[in-house]
């Protein structure tokens, strides 16, 4: 099944890598460079999943996730936060804003594709 996925990350190389990884399964990926661009995209679109970098300009992934989870149309879309920080503070903050999962950098393409698909399918049932 083909899903629409929003990727928000301020690092161009990571955005490109995520687009390549997720597009390999046929998914439609929209990649944006920061939190403001993510919110602009979400005004008119309801992706099947979102991958949001924790540290971005204008608005971080935690804030975007918190806002998304308060919008009826968007709150069923799984949010995966992307981070290089594997610590209790980051995990606690992710839970607090309602993130569905955390993906740690560096990324494994195979595991990422499986996690995204699993979360989307779990939300649909």
DARAMO-V638433 format. One record per backbone hydrogen bond with DSSP energy under -1.0 kcal/mol. CO is the residue of the C=O (numbers start at 1). NH is the residue of the N-H. If there is no record, write none. Layout:
co=CO nh=NH
co=CO nh=NH
This chain:
co=3 nh=28
co=4 nh=48
co=4 nh=49
co=5 nh=30
co=6 nh=51
co=7 nh=32
co=8 nh=53
co=11 nh=15
co=12 nh=16
co=13 nh=17
co=14 nh=18
co=15 nh=19
co=16 nh=20
co=17 nh=21
co=18 nh=22
co=19 nh=23
co=20 nh=24
co=22 nh=27
co=23 nh=26
co=28 nh=5
co=30 nh=7
co=32 nh=9
co=34 nh=38
co=35 nh=39
co=36 nh=40
co=37 nh=41
co=38 nh=42
co=39 nh=43
co=41 nh=44
co=41 nh=45
co=49 nh=6
co=50 nh=80
co=51 nh=8
co=52 nh=82
co=57 nh=35
co=57 nh=59
co=60 nh=64
co=61 nh=65
co=62 nh=66
co=63 nh=67
co=64 nh=68
co=65 nh=69
co=67 nh=70
co=68 nh=71
co=71 nh=74
co=71 nh=75
co=74 nh=77
co=78 nh=50
co=79 nh=100
co=79 nh=101
co=80 nh=52
co=81 nh=103
co=82 nh=54
co=83 nh=105
co=87 nh=91
co=88 nh=92
co=89 nh=93
co=90 nh=94
co=91 nh=95
co=92 nh=96
co=93 nh=97
co=94 nh=99
co=95 nh=98
co=101 nh=81
co=103 nh=83
co=108 nh=112
co=109 nh=113
co=110 nh=114
co=111 nh=115
co=112 nh=116
co=113 nh=117
co=114 nh=118
co=115 nh=119
co=116 nh=120
co=117 nh=121
co=118 nh=122
co=119 nh=123
co=120 nh=124
